Amino acid sequence: MADDNTTTERLVRIEAALAGLATKADLDVVATAVAGLATKADLAGVAKNVDVTALGRQLREMRDELRVTSAMVLRLDHMWPDVIEQLRAMVQQQLGILDRLRALEEPPA
């Protein structure tokens, strides 16, 4: 009985949608879309031997991994200014050493 009500409700919604269509081209678009939908027979063998609890557990694990990965990316994103500042300081230090080395190599004037 529930399937009949669901089917009837779907037909009512489809008829309401079709009532608003004005041209044959609109109907062709709907027909093409409906032709691409999987039927109940197509989906009959898909859900056999599926452990829903295992799928739920895997989904929770993936969600947790995504949270951890997101936190790592955000932390790395906030570290870049510090890394760049440290690189600039290292370059300045190397330039200072190079200046001192040049001063030692040049004869006094």
C-alpha positions as CSV (number, residue, x, y, z in Angstrom):
1,M,0.0,0.0,0.0
2,A,2.8,2.4,0.8
3,D,4.4,1.8,-2.6
4,D,1.1,2.7,-4.3
5,N,0.9,5.9,-2.3
6,T,4.5,6.8,-3.1
7,T,4.0,6.0,-6.8
8,T,0.8,8.0,-6.9
9,E,2.6,11.0,-5.2
10,R,5.4,10.7,-7.8
11,L,2.9,10.7,-10.7
12,V,1.1,13.7,-9.3
13,R,4.4,15.6,-9.0
14,I,5.4,14.6,-12.6
15,E,2.0,15.6,-14.0
16,A,2.3,19.0,-12.2
17,A,5.7,19.5,-13.7
18,L,4.6,18.5,-17.1
19,A,1.6,20.9,-17.0
20,G,4.0,23.8,-16.8
21,L,5.9,22.7,-19.9
22,A,5.1,24.6,-23.1
23,T,6.8,22.9,-26.0
24,K,7.7,19.5,-27.4
25,A,11.4,20.3,-26.9
26,D,10.7,20.6,-23.1
27,L,9.1,17.2,-23.1
28,D,12.0,15.7,-25.0
29,V,14.4,17.1,-22.3
30,V,12.3,15.4,-19.6
31,A,12.1,12.1,-21.6
32,T,15.9,12.1,-22.0
33,A,16.4,12.7,-18.3
34,V,13.9,10.0,-17.4
35,A,15.5,7.5,-19.8
36,G,18.9,7.9,-18.0
37,L,17.4,7.0,-14.6
38,A,18.2,3.6,-13.2
39,T,15.2,1.4,-12.7
40,K,14.5,-0.7,-9.6
41,A,15.5,-3.8,-11.5
42,D,18.9,-2.2,-12.3
43,L,19.5,-1.5,-8.6
44,A,18.3,-4.9,-7.4
45,G,21.7,-6.6,-7.1
46,V,23.6,-3.5,-6.0
47,A,22.9,-3.6,-2.3
48,K,23.3,-7.4,-1.7
49,N,25.7,-8.4,1.1
50,V,26.4,-4.8,2.2
51,D,27.3,-4.4,5.8
52,V,25.8,-1.0,6.7
53,T,27.6,-0.8,10.1
54,A,31.0,-1.4,8.4
55,L,30.1,1.4,5.9
56,G,29.2,3.7,8.7
57,R,32.4,2.9,10.6
58,Q,34.5,3.6,7.4
59,L,32.6,6.8,6.9
60,R,33.4,7.9,10.5
61,E,37.0,7.0,10.1
62,M,37.3,9.0,6.8
63,R,35.6,11.9,8.5
64,D,38.1,11.8,11.4
65,E,41.0,11.5,8.9
66,L,39.7,14.5,7.0
67,R,39.5,16.5,10.2
68,V,43.1,15.7,11.1
69,T,44.3,16.4,7.6
70,S,42.5,19.7,7.6
71,A,44.0,20.7,10.9
72,M,47.5,19.9,9.6
73,V,46.9,21.9,6.5
74,L,45.7,24.9,8.5
75,R,48.7,24.6,10.8
76,L,51.1,24.5,7.9
77,D,49.3,27.4,6.3
78,H,49.8,29.5,9.4
79,M,53.5,28.5,9.5
80,W,54.5,29.9,6.1
81,P,55.1,33.5,7.3
82,D,57.4,32.2,10.0
83,V,59.3,29.9,7.5
84,I,59.7,32.8,5.1
85,E,60.9,35.1,7.9
86,Q,63.5,32.5,9.0
87,L,64.7,32.1,5.4
88,R,65.2,35.8,5.1
89,A,67.2,35.8,8.4
90,M,69.3,33.0,7.1
91,V,70.0,34.8,3.8
92,Q,70.9,38.0,5.8
93,Q,73.3,36.0,8.0
94,Q,74.9,34.4,4.9
95,L,75.3,37.9,3.3
96,G,76.9,39.2,6.5
97,I,79.4,36.3,6.5
98,L,80.1,36.9,2.8
99,D,80.8,40.7,3.5
100,R,83.2,39.8,6.3
101,L,85.0,37.2,4.2
102,R,85.4,39.8,1.4
103,A,86.8,42.3,3.9
104,L,89.4,39.7,5.0
105,E,90.4,38.9,1.4
106,E,90.9,42.5,0.3
107,P,94.2,44.1,1.1
108,P,94.0,47.1,3.5
109,A,94.0,50.4,1.6
